[in-house]
Amino acid sequence: MASHLLRTSLRSISRPLVVRNVLKTTAKAPRFMPSIVRSMSARFMSSGTVDSDLVHKLAEELQFEKTNEEDSQPEFIKEFLSANSFQLEDKPGQDEVALTRTFGNEKIRILFSIADINNAGPGDDLLMEGEEVEEEDVPASFPVRASVTIEKEGKGAVTVDTVAQDGEMAVESVMYYKDVKLASEQSAEADWQRRGLYIGPQFAELDENLQVLFARYLEERGVNSALATFLPDYVEYKEQKEYINWLDNMKSFVSA
């Protein structure tokens, strides 16, 4: 933008006749010195010595990652959504993903984050070239935390904190909110109000029969083994998409 404004300014200055005459009568004045100064100034202000190397490396990485990128939505996503009546809410550039559905008079929302991919073991993705992995040697899936909120109009909401891993959904806590907004609203005021509320008992300390019934209650609403398998797979898929977008954005920024 600055270069464009400077070029426009120089053009407007060169239009008056008297300025052209002055330039013609000044033999030693280099006619194109302003443009030389402009280009040198822009080059030194907008680029460093490693910019081109960084752009080249980013482009290499981007090309490599795109060779394995799927053009359409993977089958595991289509199969899960069609079989479990969930709607997927995934905004590019956002860390959190939501699954929503209705169940009778209830609105169900499952919120999870791709940041949980950092819970994967350091060697989960490392294989020597040509190495074959036996089924029993496949590492366990990384845990993905999912917050399940069930709302009933005029009756408040219940939020269940769960962890998906190895094809199972483990319940950590169950909280009741009389005010639905406190269960879902992401604001400093709502967070402050939640801090003063009773969060419920330790789920593992509940009567075993009560724990089993809560698990069955969630299973009927789609919080089941299929979801536990889907979440880590989707976190990996989403993280890969965001990484490719990050590479592309960084390359465009550095090369600008």
C-alpha positions as CSV (number, residue, x, y, z in Angstrom):
1,M,0.0,0.0,0.0
2,A,2.8,2.4,0.9
3,S,4.6,1.8,-2.4
4,H,1.3,2.4,-4.3
5,L,0.7,5.7,-2.5
6,L,4.3,6.8,-3.2
7,R,4.0,5.9,-6.9
8,T,0.7,7.9,-7.1
9,S,2.4,10.8,-5.3
10,L,5.3,10.8,-7.7
11,R,3.1,10.7,-10.7
12,S,1.0,13.7,-9.5
13,I,4.2,15.7,-8.8
14,S,5.6,15.0,-12.3
15,R,2.5,16.4,-14.1
16,P,3.1,20.2,-13.7
17,L,5.0,21.8,-16.6
18,V,7.3,23.8,-14.4
19,V,8.6,20.7,-12.6
20,R,9.3,18.9,-15.9
21,N,11.3,22.0,-17.1
22,V,13.3,22.0,-13.9
23,L,14.3,18.4,-14.3
24,K,15.3,18.9,-17.9
25,T,17.5,21.9,-17.1
26,T,19.3,20.1,-14.2
27,A,21.8,17.9,-16.1
28,K,23.3,16.2,-13.1
29,A,19.9,15.3,-11.5
30,P,19.3,11.6,-12.0
31,R,15.8,11.4,-13.5
32,F,14.8,8.1,-12.0
33,M,16.5,8.4,-8.6
34,P,13.1,8.4,-6.7
35,S,12.1,5.0,-8.1
36,I,15.6,3.6,-7.3
37,V,15.4,4.9,-3.7
38,R,11.8,3.6,-3.4
39,S,12.7,0.1,-4.6
40,M,15.8,-0.2,-2.4
41,S,13.9,1.2,0.6
42,A,11.1,-1.3,0.1
43,R,13.4,-4.2,-0.3
44,F,15.3,-3.5,2.9
45,M,12.2,-2.8,4.9
46,S,10.1,-5.8,3.9
47,S,12.6,-8.7,3.5
48,G,15.3,-10.3,5.5
49,T,18.2,-12.5,4.6
50,V,16.4,-15.8,5.4
51,D,13.0,-14.9,3.9
52,S,13.5,-16.7,0.6
53,D,14.9,-19.8,2.3
54,L,12.0,-19.9,4.7
55,V,9.4,-19.5,1.9
56,H,11.1,-22.3,0.0
57,K,11.1,-24.7,2.9
58,L,7.4,-23.9,3.7
59,A,6.5,-24.5,0.1
60,E,8.3,-27.9,0.2
61,E,6.5,-28.9,3.4
62,L,3.2,-27.7,1.9
63,Q,3.7,-29.7,-1.3
64,F,4.6,-32.8,0.7
65,E,1.6,-32.6,3.0
66,K,-0.8,-32.0,0.1
67,T,0.3,-35.2,-1.7
68,N,-1.6,-37.2,1.0
69,E,-4.5,-34.8,1.4
70,E,-8.0,-36.2,0.6
71,D,-10.1,-34.2,-1.8
72,S,-13.4,-35.2,-0.3
73,Q,-14.7,-35.9,3.1
74,P,-13.3,-39.2,4.4
75,E,-15.6,-42.2,4.5
76,F,-15.3,-42.6,8.3
77,I,-16.9,-39.2,8.8
78,K,-19.7,-39.9,6.4
79,E,-20.4,-43.3,8.0
80,F,-20.4,-41.9,11.5
81,L,-22.7,-39.0,10.8
82,S,-25.2,-41.1,8.9
83,A,-25.3,-43.8,11.5
84,N,-25.5,-41.6,14.6
85,S,-27.8,-38.6,13.6
86,F,-25.2,-36.0,14.5
87,Q,-24.5,-32.7,12.7
88,L,-20.9,-31.6,12.5
89,E,-19.9,-28.0,13.3
90,D,-16.3,-27.4,12.2
91,K,-15.1,-23.9,11.3
92,P,-11.7,-23.6,9.6
93,G,-9.1,-22.1,11.8
94,Q,-11.0,-22.9,15.0
95,D,-9.5,-25.3,17.6
96,E,-12.9,-26.7,18.9
97,V,-15.3,-28.9,17.0
98,A,-18.9,-29.6,18.0
99,L,-21.3,-32.5,17.3
100,T,-25.0,-31.7,17.7
101,R,-28.3,-33.6,17.6
102,T,-31.7,-33.8,19.1
103,F,-33.1,-36.7,21.2
104,G,-36.8,-36.4,22.0
105,N,-37.2,-33.0,23.7
106,E,-33.5,-32.7,24.3
107,K,-30.7,-30.8,22.6
108,I,-27.4,-32.5,22.7
109,R,-24.0,-30.8,22.0
110,I,-20.6,-32.6,22.2
111,L,-17.6,-30.3,22.3
112,F,-14.0,-31.4,21.8
113,S,-10.7,-29.9,20.8
114,I,-7.9,-30.9,18.4
115,A,-5.4,-29.8,21.1
116,D,-5.8,-33.2,22.6
117,I,-3.7,-34.6,19.8
118,N,-0.8,-33.5,22.0
119,N,-1.8,-36.3,24.4
120,A,-0.5,-38.8,21.8
121,G,2.6,-40.8,22.7
122,P,5.9,-39.5,21.2
123,G,6.3,-42.7,19.2
124,D,2.8,-43.2,18.0
125,D,3.5,-41.9,14.5
126,L,7.1,-43.1,14.1
127,L,7.8,-46.1,12.0
128,M,11.0,-47.2,10.2
129,E,10.7,-47.4,6.5
130,G,9.5,-50.8,5.4
131,E,8.7,-51.8,9.0
132,E,5.6,-53.9,9.4
133,V,3.5,-53.5,12.5
134,E,1.6,-56.4,14.0
135,E,-1.9,-55.8,15.3
136,E,-0.9,-56.3,18.9
137,D,1.9,-53.7,18.5
138,V,-0.5,-50.9,17.3
139,P,-0.3,-48.2,20.0
140,A,-3.4,-47.3,22.0
141,S,-5.3,-44.2,20.8
142,F,-4.7,-41.0,22.6
143,P,-7.4,-39.7,25.0
144,V,-9.8,-37.0,23.7
145,R,-11.8,-35.0,26.3
146,A,-15.4,-34.3,25.3
147,S,-17.9,-32.2,27.1
148,V,-21.5,-33.5,26.5
149,T,-24.3,-31.0,27.3
150,I,-27.9,-32.1,27.3
151,E,-30.5,-29.3,27.5
152,K,-34.3,-29.4,28.1
153,E,-36.3,-26.3,27.6
154,G,-37.3,-24.8,30.9
155,K,-35.6,-27.6,32.9
156,G,-32.0,-26.5,32.7
157,A,-29.1,-28.6,31.4
158,V,-26.7,-31.4,32.4
159,T,-23.0,-31.4,31.4
160,V,-21.1,-34.6,31.4
161,D,-17.3,-34.5,31.2
162,T,-16.0,-37.6,29.4
163,V,-12.8,-39.0,27.9
164,A,-12.8,-41.1,24.8
165,Q,-10.0,-43.6,24.5
166,D,-9.5,-47.1,23.1
167,G,-13.1,-47.3,21.9
168,E,-14.7,-46.4,25.3
169,M,-16.3,-43.3,26.7
170,A,-15.3,-42.8,30.4
171,V,-17.4,-40.5,32.5
172,E,-15.5,-38.2,34.8
173,S,-18.2,-35.9,36.2
174,V,-21.9,-35.0,35.8
175,M,-23.1,-31.5,36.6
176,Y,-26.5,-30.0,36.6
177,Y,-27.2,-26.3,35.7
178,K,-30.6,-24.8,36.5
179,D,-29.7,-22.0,34.1
180,V,-29.1,-23.4,30.6
181,K,-26.8,-20.4,29.7
182,L,-24.3,-21.5,32.4
183,A,-23.9,-24.9,30.7
184,S,-22.9,-23.5,27.3
185,E,-22.1,-19.8,27.5
186,Q,-18.4,-19.0,27.1
187,S,-17.9,-15.7,28.8
188,A,-16.0,-14.4,31.8
189,E,-19.2,-13.7,33.7
190,A,-20.6,-17.2,33.1
191,D,-17.2,-18.8,34.0
192,W,-17.2,-16.8,37.3
193,Q,-20.8,-18.0,38.1
194,R,-19.9,-21.6,37.4
195,R,-17.0,-21.5,39.9
196,G,-19.4,-21.0,42.8
197,L,-21.6,-23.9,41.9
198,Y,-21.6,-27.4,43.3
199,I,-20.1,-29.6,40.5
200,G,-21.5,-32.9,41.7
201,P,-19.9,-35.9,43.3
202,Q,-16.9,-37.8,42.0
203,F,-18.4,-40.1,39.4
204,A,-16.2,-43.0,40.3
205,E,-17.4,-42.9,43.9
206,L,-21.1,-43.3,42.9
207,D,-22.9,-46.5,43.5
208,E,-21.8,-48.9,40.7
209,N,-25.4,-49.5,39.6
210,L,-25.9,-45.8,39.3
211,Q,-22.7,-45.5,37.2
212,V,-24.0,-48.2,34.8
213,L,-27.4,-46.5,34.4
214,F,-25.7,-43.2,33.6
215,A,-23.5,-45.0,31.0
216,R,-26.6,-46.5,29.4
217,Y,-28.4,-43.1,29.5
218,L,-25.5,-41.6,27.5
219,E,-25.3,-44.5,25.1
220,E,-29.0,-44.0,24.1
221,R,-28.0,-40.5,23.1
222,G,-25.1,-41.4,21.0
223,V,-22.3,-41.2,23.6
224,N,-21.0,-44.6,22.9
225,S,-18.2,-46.7,21.6
226,A,-18.8,-45.4,18.0
227,L,-18.2,-41.9,19.3
228,A,-15.1,-43.0,21.2
229,T,-13.6,-44.4,18.0
230,F,-14.6,-41.4,15.9
231,L,-13.2,-38.6,18.1
232,P,-9.5,-39.5,18.0
233,D,-9.8,-40.1,14.2
234,Y,-11.4,-36.8,13.6
235,V,-8.9,-34.9,15.8
236,E,-6.1,-36.3,13.6
237,Y,-8.0,-35.4,10.4
238,K,-8.8,-31.9,11.6
239,E,-5.3,-31.2,12.9
240,Q,-3.8,-32.2,9.5
241,K,-6.2,-29.8,7.6
242,E,-5.3,-27.0,10.0
243,Y,-1.6,-27.7,9.6
244,I,-1.8,-27.5,5.8
245,N,-3.7,-24.2,6.1
246,W,-1.1,-22.9,8.5
247,L,1.7,-23.7,6.1
248,D,-0.1,-22.0,3.3
249,N,-0.9,-18.9,5.3
250,M,2.7,-18.6,6.6
251,K,4.2,-19.0,3.1
252,S,1.9,-16.3,1.8
253,F,2.7,-14.0,4.7
254,V,6.5,-14.3,4.5
255,S,6.6,-14.0,0.7
256,A,4.4,-10.9,0.6
